[in-house]
Amino acid sequence: MTPSSLPRLLLAVPRLNIGGAETYVAGLAEKLHQRGYPVILASGGGVLARELVALGLRHYLVPMRFNARLAGLRLAMIMRRENVALLHANSSAAAEAAYYACRNSTIPWVITAHSLMLRAPRYACFSHAARMICVSEFLRAAEIAQDMYSATRLVTIFNGIDISRYAPRDDAPTLRELMGFSPDDYVILLASRMRNAHDKGHHDIFSVLARDPRAAQWKLIVAGKGRALPLLQRLTRQLGIAKHVRFVGHTLSMPAVYAAADVVCLPSKMETFGMTIAEGMAMAKPAVAYAVGGIPEVIDDGVTGFLVPHGDLQALADRLDDLCRNPSLAREMGARGRTRVERLFGLELMTDQVVALYHEVLAGNKIE
C-alpha cells in the first residue's frame, strides 16, 4: 500500500501518562506513524501525549472515565472529522466510549484488554467489538471462561518492548553511584504503580529485606508512583530498611533505572503480562517473580530467571540469593532473557501482528 491509501486509525486510551496500557499505546502509535499510517490519538492527556504530538501525531483531549456516552459522542465527532477507518480502544473506559462512538456507524472497532474485562451488564457492549486483543494466553483463556466473547474474536498478541530503547548498557556503575550504591552492591529493582502495599508485592520484598539475614546488605530500587508512596516510605522506616531502599518515582528514564539494577523482581498478586519484567529482560537483567497470571509466559523458569509460588517469601529470598551469590548465572540468564524478548516480545513484532489484525478487520468491514 502507498501511504495515501493506508487506513486512518484512531487510538483511544483514558490517559497517556506512564503505565502499561499507556506505554502500549504510545509505542504502537509511534511505530504506526513511522510506517506511514495516519494515526490520531484520543486521551485525557499526559506526558506521553505531549511526546507523541512533538513527533507529529495529532491528539484530541477526550475525558473517558466520567461519562462514556459523552466520550463516545466526542470520539464519533473525531472519527467524522478525521475520516477514521478503524478505532482501537484500550481499557474498559475507552472500550465503553468506543461502543457508543461506533454503534450507529459502519466503522469497526477493536479492544486491547490489558487486564480482565469485567463481567457486568454495562460491559456487555464489549462483545460488539470486531476483535479483542489479549496481551497473554492467560488473559485470553480467562476471557473465554467468562463466556462473554466468541473465542474466534479473541486473539493473543504479546505486549511489545522497544528493544532499541531497552537495551543493555555499560553505564551502570555511574548510575548506581548517583543512587548512593557502590559497584559491588547487589541491587534489586521493583517497578510498578503503587496502589497499596500488597498488590504489586512491595510488602513482600520489604519483608525479605527486613527479616532474611542474607538480605542484610541488599539494596532495593522502587520505581513508580501512586497513592501508596507515603505508606511505603513509612513502612521502610518501620521495618528498619530505609537506608537500603531508594524511591525513584515516576520517570521516563526507566532504561537508566533498569541499568542500575542486578535483578528485576515482581512479587505481584496478579499480572496479565508483566511489562516491567519483559523490559528488564530486554536489558539483559534476570527476573524473579511470582508465578501468577501471564508471568510464566514471559519468564522461562530456570533459563531467563526464576518463578516463585505466590506468597512464598522463603522461595523468593532463596532465588534472589541464588543470583546474588552467582553473578555468572545472573549474567547468563540476563543474556538469554534479552534473546527471548527479541524473539517473542519486540515492539516491531507486536506492531506487525496488530497491523495484520487491523487489515483483517477492515477487509471484513468494507465502508462503501
C-alpha positions as a printed Julia matrix, in Angstrom:
368×3 Matrix{Float64}:
   0.0     0.0    0.0
   1.08    3.57  -0.63
   0.99    5.95   2.38
  -2.01    7.77   0.89
  -4.01    4.52   0.77
  -3.3     3.41   4.34
  -6.33    3.44   6.65
  -6.68    6.29   9.14
  -6.56    4.94  12.69
  -7.84    6.33  15.98
  -6.21    5.01  19.17
  -8.12    5.76  22.38
  -6.9     5.38  25.97
  -8.07    7.2   29.13
  -4.69    8.78  29.88
  -1.25    8.98  28.29
   0.97    9.05  31.35
   3.31    6.28  32.46
   1.67    2.85  32.75
   1.2    -0.44  30.93
  -1.7     0.49  28.64
  -0.28    3.97  28.1
   3.16    2.65  27.14
   1.49    0.15  24.8
  -0.49    2.85  23.01
   2.45    5.24  22.79
   4.79    2.59  21.38
   2.22    1.31  18.9
   1.28    4.82  17.77
   4.91    5.76  17.17
   5.6     2.61  15.15
   2.43    3.05  13.06
   3.42    6.66  12.42
   6.88    5.55  11.3
   5.26    3.13   8.86
   3.2     5.91   7.29
  -0.17    5.19   8.89
  -2.24    8.3    9.65
  -2.65    7.91  13.42
  -4.87   10.06  15.62
  -4.83    9.8   19.42
  -7.62   10.43  21.9
  -6.95   10.52  25.64
  -7.23   12.58  28.79
  -3.73   13.87  28.12
  -0.41   13.32  29.85
   3.33   13.4   29.34
   3.28   10.7   26.62
   0.6    12.63  24.72
   2.91   15.64  24.6
   5.8    13.49  23.39
   3.7    11.98  20.6
   2.43   15.4   19.48
   6.07   16.51  19.28
   6.67   13.61  16.88
   3.91   14.89  14.58
   0.88   12.88  15.72
  -2.47   14.54  16.25
  -4.06   14.31  19.71
  -7.58   15.11  20.9
  -8.42   15.64  24.56
 -11.23   13.23  25.47
 -12.07   12.52  29.14
 -13.31    8.92  29.16
 -13.76    7.96  32.81
 -16.63   10.28  33.73
 -19.34    9.72  31.12
 -18.97    7.03  28.47
 -21.8     8.37  26.3
 -20.36   11.87  26.14
 -16.91   10.47  25.44
 -18.44    8.36  22.68
 -20.02   11.44  21.1
 -16.64   13.16  21.17
 -14.94   10.13  19.58
 -17.65    9.96  16.9
 -17.06   13.63  16.04
 -13.32   12.99  15.77
 -13.89    9.98  13.51
 -16.05   12.03  11.15
 -13.64   14.95  11.11
 -10.58   12.76  10.55
 -12.24   10.21   8.23
 -11.18    7.38  10.55
 -11.39    3.83   9.21
 -10.9     1.94  12.48
 -10.99    2.73  16.21
  -8.68    0.9   18.63
  -9.72    1.2   22.3
  -7.51    0.45  25.29
  -9.02   -0.17  28.76
 -12.65   -0.7   29.72
 -13.41    3.04  29.88
 -12.11    3.6   26.35
 -13.91    0.48  25.1
 -17.24    1.62  26.53
 -16.81    5.01  24.84
 -15.82    3.26  21.6
 -19.07    1.29  21.64
 -21.13    4.48  21.82
 -18.95    6.1   19.15
 -19.35    3.25  16.66
 -22.76    1.73  17.36
 -24.55    3.81  14.7
 -21.76    3.73  12.12
 -20.06    1.19   9.89
 -16.65    1.95  11.39
 -15.27   -1.15  13.14
 -13.54   -1.07  16.48
 -11.19   -3.35  18.36
 -10.12   -3.58  22.02
  -6.83   -4.42  23.63
  -7.52   -5.98  27.02
  -4.65   -5.14  29.36
  -6.5    -6.72  32.28
  -9.55   -8.92  32.66
 -12.62   -7.17  31.25
 -15.26   -7.27  33.97
 -18.38   -9.36  33.52
 -21.08   -6.78  34.23
 -24.22   -5.63  32.37
 -22.7    -2.26  31.46
 -19.77   -4.02  29.77
 -21.9    -6.28  27.55
 -21.21   -3.7   24.84
 -17.66   -5.03  24.58
 -18.99   -8.03  22.68
 -19.72   -5.67  19.78
 -16.0    -5.16  19.14
 -14.72   -6.79  15.97
 -11.76   -8.27  17.86
 -10.34   -8.3   21.36
  -6.55   -8.4   21.61
  -5.34  -10.16  24.77
  -1.79   -9.48  25.97
  -1.21  -13.08  27.09
  -2.64  -16.55  26.63
  -3.59  -16.47  30.32
  -5.79  -13.44  29.69
  -7.34  -14.95  26.56
  -8.25  -18.12  28.48
  -9.73  -16.02  31.29
 -11.86  -14.04  28.83
 -13.08  -17.24  27.17
 -14.02  -18.62  30.6
 -16.23  -15.57  31.21
 -18.25  -16.61  28.15
 -18.86  -13.02  27.05
 -16.99  -13.19  23.75
 -16.67  -15.64  20.9
 -13.29  -17.36  21.16
 -12.73  -16.72  17.45
 -12.77  -12.97  18.11
 -10.15  -13.18  20.85
  -6.52  -13.09  19.73
  -3.33  -13.12  21.76
  -0.71  -10.54  20.85
   2.02  -10.14  23.45
   2.99   -6.68  24.63
   5.87   -5.24  22.64
   9.11   -3.89  24.12
  11.16   -1.26  22.27
  14.37   -3.31  22.16
  16.38   -0.38  20.8
  15.48    1.75  23.83
  15.56   -1.08  26.36
  18.98   -2.47  25.51
  21.99   -3.47  27.64
  24.22   -0.51  28.55
  27.54   -0.15  30.32
  26.99    2.97  32.44
  25.52    1.1   35.41
  28.4     1.92  37.83
  27.84    5.67  37.34
  24.08    5.32  37.73
  24.47    3.24  40.87
  26.81    5.84  42.35
  24.21    8.54  41.71
  21.73    6.47  43.73
  24.2     6.08  46.58
  25.07    2.45  45.79
  28.53    1.02  45.24
  29.55   -1.07  42.2
  29.71   -4.13  44.49
  26.2    -3.78  45.94
  23.53   -6.31  45.0
  20.69   -4.16  43.67
  17.11   -5.35  43.14
  14.52   -3.35  41.18
  10.77   -3.38  41.72
   8.98   -1.15  39.17
   5.22   -0.73  39.31
   2.36    1.53  40.24
   1.83    1.98  43.96
  -1.85    1.44  44.68
  -1.2    -0.2   48.05
   1.48   -2.19  49.86
   0.41   -5.66  48.72
  -0.9    -5.86  45.12
   2.48   -5.42  43.46
   4.48   -7.15  46.18
   6.15   -4.19  47.87
   5.32   -5.56  51.31
   6.74   -8.97  50.4
  10.1    -7.72  49.15
  10.34   -5.3   52.11
   9.73   -8.26  54.44
  12.54  -10.23  52.8
  14.96   -7.33  53.22
  13.94   -6.84  56.85
  13.87  -10.47  58.03
  16.27  -12.58  55.98
  19.89  -12.38  57.25
  21.18  -12.95  53.71
  19.47   -9.74  52.6
  21.08   -7.53  55.24
  23.26   -5.75  52.67
  20.99   -5.97  49.63
  19.72   -2.76  48.08
  16.33   -2.07  46.51
  15.2     0.46  43.93
  11.45    1.16  43.96
  10.29    2.86  40.75
   6.81    4.16  40.06
   4.19    6.42  41.57
   0.8     6.11  43.23
  -1.22    7.0   46.29
   0.58    4.38  48.42
   4.0     6.06  48.13
   3.89    7.73  51.58
   2.69    4.45  53.11
   5.56    2.5   51.5
   8.16    5.06  52.57
   6.83    4.89  56.12
   6.89    1.08  56.01
  10.61    1.02  55.11
  11.32    3.16  58.17
   9.2     0.96  60.44
  10.99   -2.16  59.2
  14.42   -0.55  59.57
  15.36   -0.87  55.89
  15.01    2.76  54.74
  18.76    3.16  54.19
  18.7     0.18  51.8
  15.8     1.45  49.64
  15.71    4.19  47.02
  12.39    5.52  45.74
  12.97    7.0   42.26
   9.39    7.96  41.5
   7.68    8.47  38.16
  10.3     8.68  35.44
  10.63    8.47  31.66
  14.27    7.36  32.12
  13.42    3.77  33.01
  16.26    2.26  30.93
  18.71    4.04  33.25
  16.87    2.65  36.28
  16.98   -0.9   34.92
  20.67   -0.47  34.09
  21.44    0.32  37.74
  19.91   -2.99  38.94
  21.29   -6.53  39.05
  17.89   -8.23  39.0
  14.28   -7.26  38.34
  11.74   -8.57  40.86
   7.94   -8.52  40.68
   6.27  -10.41  43.55
   2.82   -9.3   42.39
  -0.54  -10.82  43.29
  -1.61  -10.77  39.63
  -0.19   -9.66  36.28
  -1.77  -10.32  32.9
   1.65   -9.95  31.26
   4.38   -8.35  33.36
   5.68   -5.45  31.28
   8.42   -4.42  33.71
   9.75   -7.97  33.8
   9.99   -8.01  29.98
  11.62   -4.56  29.93
  14.23   -5.72  32.43
  14.89   -8.88  30.42
  15.36   -6.75  27.31
  18.16   -5.0   29.21
  19.74   -8.38  30.0
  18.6    -8.49  33.62
  17.5   -11.79  35.17
  13.98  -11.79  36.61
  12.4   -13.19  39.76
   8.62  -13.1   40.08
   5.63  -14.92  41.45
   4.21  -17.47  39.01
   0.88  -15.7   38.55
  -1.24  -14.75  35.53
   0.76  -14.23  32.36
   4.19  -14.0   34.0
   5.08  -17.66  33.25
   4.69  -16.74  29.56
   7.35  -14.05  29.97
   9.92  -15.73  32.24
  11.34  -19.06  31.11
  11.81  -20.55  34.57
  15.41  -21.51  35.3
  16.53  -20.07  31.95
  15.85  -16.32  31.99
  15.04  -16.07  35.69
  13.02  -17.78  38.39
   9.31  -18.27  39.03
   8.29  -18.49  42.68
   4.99  -19.73  44.19
   2.8   -16.79  45.13
   3.36  -15.65  48.71
   6.36  -17.93  49.34
   8.78  -15.44  50.9
  11.36  -18.13  51.64
  11.48  -19.18  47.99
  11.58  -15.53  46.9
  14.59  -14.88  49.14
  16.27  -18.12  48.04
  16.04  -17.29  44.34
  17.25  -13.73  44.86
  20.14  -15.09  46.92
  20.99  -17.61  44.16
  21.54  -14.71  41.76
  23.4   -12.66  44.37
  25.88  -15.48  45.09
  26.32  -16.48  41.45
  26.89  -13.41  39.24
  27.85  -15.57  36.26
  24.43  -17.29  36.43
  22.77  -13.87  36.6
  24.67  -12.73  33.51
  23.79  -15.9   31.59
  20.11  -15.61  32.49
  20.14  -11.95  31.55
  21.65  -12.66  28.14
  19.08  -15.4   27.49
  16.33  -13.02  28.62
  17.42  -10.44  26.05
  17.28  -13.1   23.32
  13.81  -14.2   24.46
  12.47  -10.65  24.31
  13.95  -10.12  20.85
  12.26  -13.32  19.65
   8.83  -13.0   21.3
   8.18   -9.53  22.69
   9.7    -6.98  20.32
   7.67   -3.86  19.55
   8.13   -4.32  15.8
   6.72   -7.85  16.02
   3.75   -6.63  18.05
   3.1    -3.86  15.51
   3.26   -6.37  12.64
   0.62   -8.51  14.34
  -1.64   -5.59  15.25
  -1.44   -4.18  11.7
  -2.35   -7.6   10.28
  -5.38   -7.68  12.6
  -6.44   -4.16  11.52
  -6.39   -5.17   7.86
  -8.22   -8.42   8.59
 -10.97   -6.49  10.36
 -11.18   -3.84   7.64
 -11.36   -6.5    4.94
 -14.5    -7.82   6.64
 -15.96   -4.38   7.26
 -15.8    -2.55   3.96
 -17.08    1.0    4.17
 -18.94    1.81   0.99
